[in-house]
Amino acid sequence: MKILVITHYFPPEIGAPSARLFEMASHWVKEGNEVTVLTAFPNHPTGVIPDEYKGKKSMVEYIEGIKVIRSYVYATPNEGFVKKTIGHISFMLSSVLQSFFKVGKPDVVVVSSPTYFSMFSATFYSISKRSKLVLDIRDLWPAAIVELGVLKNRFIIGILEFFEKEFYKKASKIVVVTNSFKENLVNRGIPGGKIEVITNGVNENMFQYDEIAGVNLRKKLGIRTNDFVGLYIGAHGISQSLHVLIEVAKELPDIKFLFVGEGAEKKKLIKLKTEKSLNNVLFIEGQPKNLISDYYSLADVCFVPLRDVELFKTFIPSKMFEIMSNSRPIIASLEGESEVILKKSNSAIITKPESVSEMKEAILTFRNNPELIKQYGENGRGFVIKNYTRKSLAEKYLKLLKTEAE
């Protein structure tokens, strides 16, 4: 089977979107399928294109058997709505204008959204190549940016929602990452039989607790062996409300708070740390995927926070599977479907979103109970291996694609 994947994000970029599709595509190739990925030049989240890709307008490379076609993108940091939108539109155009004749005739086109505009490219390819179209929906756009207050113009929102529904109609199958997303689409008139839930998961071999690696990384970062460390890894954006963690850090000066990653809010967070004169808060730049497990291994507890927004009750942050696979306990400030999964795993303390007092209490609970840290870590590892390995999810996805391509 010939599979074309269209995605704005792909390795060497880090983050949930690139990890999901790379690991899916890798498995599909191993199963004897021909996979082509149409993507942009890597630049997320810093807006800086790596040296080996600089100066190129388009290129073809192979990564673990996957044919990767890269086309032009307006590279910009993950901050500023207008600039990011220009970047998304630039790839929408270049993915067609530069790469159309480099792509053969796929049996099925899979497109990852966000970014929203990639669905225009995928729909064009699906029609022109006479291929089945599968939408891989990781966030509900434009609903997410509307609820966050990023987009307020009702006319523009109306246009985006119109095309969103047209994409859903055109697709032969819609894959969503949560049951709540499926319910949302069904309530908006999309047939339930057209929608399949394939959650995010984790490569359990890549994310494993390594005590020695954790100890060595602590030494490198100047963190003492007996320091209690709370870790956040991921996007520093408006969705996470990381300023709440800064407030918690102010009240717990003997706890180390480590932030790893990039994002639109990072400069504000660093400024807030400076204003509060917090010596127990450390910011680290985004790290390559192969080092993320080491960072988890240095932590005593890991944070999975979301803003107190109604739509976020439908989200499942992919990082929580990585943390569980790494045998680390979680403090999760969220509600909804993620809360249900974490309670089932018995690997996390759940707090109300954006609650300083509850998060503080949860940190102290773990600090004062070393056995609880160990038990919750073991619970999480066992839970993801049983339910959320990337291999089993990729097999489920491939079965769906084969059915659509027949």
N, C-alpha and C positions, 0 to 999 in steps of 0.2 A: 504494500500500500504506500502511496505517495502522500505525505502530509506536509502542508505549508503552514507554518506558525508565524503570525504577525504580532510582534510585541515591541513596544517602545524600549523596554528594559531587558537586558540580557548580559550574562557574564562577559567581561570581568566586573561588571557592575554588581554591587552587593544589594541585598534586600530581598523581601518576600517575593515580588513579582519575578525577578530573574531566577531565583532559586527554584520556584515552583515549575516554571516552564523548562528550565535547563535539565532538571532531574527527570521530569516527565519525558522530554525528548530523548535523553540519554537512554532511558529504558526502552523506548519505542525503537530506537536504532538497534539495540541489542537483540530485540525480538525480530529483526530482519526487515524493518520498514525503512523507507527512504524519507528522511526528515530534512526539510529546508526551513531555516529560520530567517525571516526578513526583519531586520532590526536597525536601530540607529547606531552611530558611533558612541561608544561608552563615554558618559560624562556625569552620570547621576551619582551622588547628589551635589557634588562640588561645582559642576559646570566646567570642569577642566578635562579635556580630552587627553588621555595618556600619550606619551611621546611616540609610541609605536603606531599610533593611529593618526597623529597630527598631519595636516597638510593633504590628507586624502579626501576625495569627494565621494568615492564609493569603493568597495572592495569585497572580495570573497575569501573566506577562510574556513578551515575545518576544525571543529572542536569536538573531540571524542566521537568522530564519525558523523557529526551534524554539520550540514552545509550551512554556513552563516553568511548571509548577504547583508552588508552594511551600506546604508545610504546616508546622505547628508542630514544633519540636524543642527538647528540653531542651539548651540550649547549654552546653557545658563544654569546658575546655582538653583537649588530647590528652594527658592524664595522669590516672592513677587509674582502675583497672579497673572499679570499681563505678560511678562517675559516667559513664564512657564507655558502659557497658552500659545504664544508664538512658537516656542520650541515644539510643542505637540503638533501644531499645524504644519510646521516645516517638515516634520517626518511624514505626516500624512501625505503631503505632496511628493516628497522625494522618493518615498517607498513605491510610488506608482511610476513617476516620471523617469527615475533612474534605474529601477530594478525590474520593470515589467517583463522585459525580454530575457532576463536572467533566470526567471522562474519558469519551469516547465508547466505541465498540466497536472496539478495535484488532484487527488481523489477527494480531498477534504481540506478546507481552510479553517484553521483555528486562530481566533484573534483574542488577545488579552485586553480587557478593559477594567480600570483605567490603563492607558489613556483613552478617553472617550473618542478622540478623533481617529484613532486607529481603526475603529469600526467602519468608517467611511472607506478606508483603503481596502479592508477585508471584503466589504460588500462588493466593491468594484471588481476585485480579483475573483470572487465567487461567481459573479455574473459573466464576466468576460472569459473565464477559464471553464465555465460550466461545471463548477465544483460545489459540493455541499459546504454550507457555512455553519460553523460551531462557534458560539460566543462563550468565552471563558470570563465570567463576570466575577471580579474580586471585590469590587465596591460598586454600590449603586450610584451612578452618576446620571444626571446632575444633582440628585437628591442630597448626596453627601456634602458637596460644596455649598448648597443652598442652606442646609441646616447649620453649617458652621459659620454662616454669615459672610462667606467669601463672595458669593454672587447674589445680588439683590434685584437686579433689573428683571421685572416680570416678563417683558417682551422677549428678552434673550432666553430666559428660563423656559418660556413657552416653546420657542423654536427648538431648543435642545431636547426637551421632553418629547416633542413631536418626532424628531429623528430617532430618539432612543426607542420609542415604541415601534417605529418602522423597522429598525434593526431587529428587534425581537420577532417581528412578524416574518421577516425575510429568512431568519436563521432556521435551519432544519432541527437544530438542537441548541439548548442553552444550558451551560454548565455553571452552577453557582457554588460558592464555598460554604454556605450555611443554609440550614433549613428555613431560617427566618427570611433570607433573600427569596427563596422559592415562594414562601407564603406571600411576601410582598408583591411579587410578579403575578401570582395567581389572582390576588385581590384586584389587580389592575387589568385583568382580562386575558392574561397569557395562559394558554392551556397547560395544566399541570403535567400532562403526559409528555410535553415538549421539554420539560425542565428536569435536569439530573443534578443531584447534590454530590459533589466530589470535594471534600474538604481539603484544606492544606494539611500537610503532614511533615515528616522529618526523615532524613537519612540517619538512621540510628547508629550507623557505623562512623559517621562523621562527627556526631555530637555525643561524646562519652566523657564522663568525669575522669580527669587525670590530675590526681593530687600533686604530683611532682611538677607538672606544667603550671599548675596554679601557684604553687610556692615560688617557683622561679620567676613567674610574671609579677608576683607581689614584690619581690626583691628589685626587679627592674623598674617598677613604678614607685618604689620607695614606700610601700605599704608593709607594715610590720606583720609578722606571723600571727600575733594575738589580736590584731585589729579586727573588729566585726565589720564586714563590708556588705553594703547593699548596692546592687548593680542594676543599672538600666542600659540596655543596648538597643539601638534602633533609631528611627527618625526623631529628630528634635523639632516637631511641628506643632501646629495648633490643635491637633487631634489628641495629643497625649497629656496636656496640662502639666508639664514637667515643673512648672513654677511651684506646684503643690509640694513636690519632693524637696525643693529648695527650702520651703517653709518648714517642712519636717526636719530637715538637716539643721536648721537654726535651733530647734528645740532639743536635738539629740547631738550635742557637740562631740560626744565620745564615739559616735558611729561614723564610719567612712562611707561617703556616697560617691560612687563612680559612675560617670556618664560617658558612654561610648557611642559615637555617631555624629551625624551632621543634620542640618535642617534649618528651616526658615526662622525658628525661634532660638537657635543656639546663641547668637550674639546677645539677645535680651537676657537669656539665662545666665550667661557669664557676667553680664553687667549686674544682674541681681545678686549673684554670688559676691561680687566685689563690694557692692553697696552694703551688704550685710556682714562683710568681713568674715566669711566662712572659710576656715582653714581645713575643714573636714570634707570639702567638696572638690572633686577632681574631674576635669573634662579631658577626654581623649578623642582624637580625631577618629573618623571611621576606619575600620580595620578590614583587611581582606578576609574572605569567608573561612579560609583555612585556619585563622587564628581565633575565631569567635568562640570555639569550644574551650580554648585556654582561658579566655576571659570569664566564661561561665564558671570554670573550675576554680578560679580564685575567689569567687563570691560565696558568702554565707547564705544570702538570700537574693532573689532577683525580682524586679518590679515589672508588672504589666499594667500600666495605667491608661485609662481613656477618659476623655472629657464627659461630663454629665449631659449627654445629648441623646435624645430618644432614639435616633437612628442607630447609634452605636450599640444598642441592645441586640442588634442583628449581626454584629461583627464578631469574628473569631480571630484575634491577633495570632499570626503564625508563629511569633516568637515563643509563645507559651509551649508549643510542642518541642522546640529546640531546648528550652530550659528543662522541661521534664525529662527529655532524652539524656540530658547532661546530669541527671540526678540531683538537681538543685530545687529547693522549695521556692514557692512563688507567693508574693503578695500582689494580689490582683485587685485593682480599683476599677471595677466594671460591673455590669448587670447583663441579664439576658442569656443568650445561648452559650456564651463563653463561661459564664458563671455556672451553668448547669454542668458543662463538661468538666470544669475544674473541681466542682464538688464531687462529681462522680469519681474523679481520679484520686481524691483524697491526698492532694499534693500541694494545696494552696490555702492560704487564709484570704477570704474575700472581704473587701472593705467597700464602702460606698464611694462612688467616683468623686474625686476632688475633696475628700474628707481628710484633713490634716490629723485630727485627733485619732481616727480609726487606723490610719496608716501608722502613726506613731505607736499605738498600742500593739499592732501586729508585729512591728519590728522588735519591740521589747519582748513579746511572747517568744519569738524565735531565739533572740539573744539569750534569754534565760532558760531555754530548753534545748540543749545541744542534741538530745536524742530525738526531739521532734524534727529537727533539721534533717537528720539521717533518715528517719522513717518516711517523711514526706518526699524526700529525694528518691528513695527506693520505690515508693508508691508510683511516683510520676514516671520513672523509667519503665516499670512494668506495664503501666497503662498505655503508653504510646506504642510500645512494641506490639502489644495486643491489638491496638485499634487504629494507629495512625502512621504506619510506616509508608514512606514515599513509594516503595516498590509495589505494595499492594494497591495503593491508590492509582499508580500509573497503569497497572494491569486493568483495573476497572475502567479507566479512561480509554485505554486502547480498545477494549471490547466495545465500548460505545462508538468509537470512531469507525471501527470495522463494520458495525451494523449500519451506520450512516452511509458509508462508502459503497455498500452493496447495491 
